[in-house]
Amino acid sequence: MRWKGCVVNGKLIKSYRDFPEWFKEKVYEETIDPTDWIKEIKFRFAMHALFVEHKIYQGETAADDFGDFMSDKDPFAGKEAYYNETMKNIQQPVREIFGNIDHESGMPVTIDLDVDDETIIESVKELLKIVRDLEGDFKRPYAEKDFNKWSEYKILQVHDLDMWYMISGKKITDNALASVLWPDSEARDKEFSPIDRLRKVSREKIKKIITLRTIHKLEAQISIESMK
């Protein structure tokens, strides 16, 4: 999902003092486990459906309504409930909003039970190599280092602010956004560029992380780990 802001009355938001109050008050957890990442991603799908896809909330108060949803002090409270209730009540089914889930997340496989286990397992491995080469991702489970990177890249903060300003019709400058999200960047690394991280890393990562495929993979990964 890509968000575009626009200039309002020729003015750009260049200072933190003009950021929305909900963002100033909101606590984004630095450490988020896989279960809570699922909740966070699902919650943002629900917000997209409510404010962008179906415009259930629109008009002059839409930005304030969005801020009300985002101002929850508990970072995970009710997020999955928002997602489930929204997906139940919107006019189109989830498939029409986010694509064919079955096609996105899997493929049918028939197993010949007359064949021995070792041959079946090796055959599935070979099939996976072919499919993974075609799709180019998901070759390993998500690990703690992935979740730490998502937090370091401020995935949720960038997504939320980009979406809020798109809804509000205002535009925040990349310089202002980057300096707020990584305020100590120059002190820790003179070669580090907050603008480059925002434009080339964080926003690109959002396209891959805030997806149904990520939800499916994390849910499957947690399910498998619980059976060990």
PEHU-V622963 format. One line per field, one symbol per residue. burial: b if it has 16 or more other C-alpha atoms within 10 Angstrom, else e. Layout:
burial=???
//
This chain:
burial=eeeebbeeeeeebeeeeebeebbeeeeeeeebebeebbbbbbbbbbbbbbbbeeeebbeeebbbebbeebbbeebeeebbebbeebbeebeeeeeebeeeeeeeeeeeeeeeeeeeeeeeeeeeeeeeeeeeeeeeeeeeeeeeeebeebbebbbbbbbbbbbbbbbbebbbebeebbbebbeeeeeeeeeeebbebbeeebbebbeebbbbbbbebbeeeeeeeeee
//
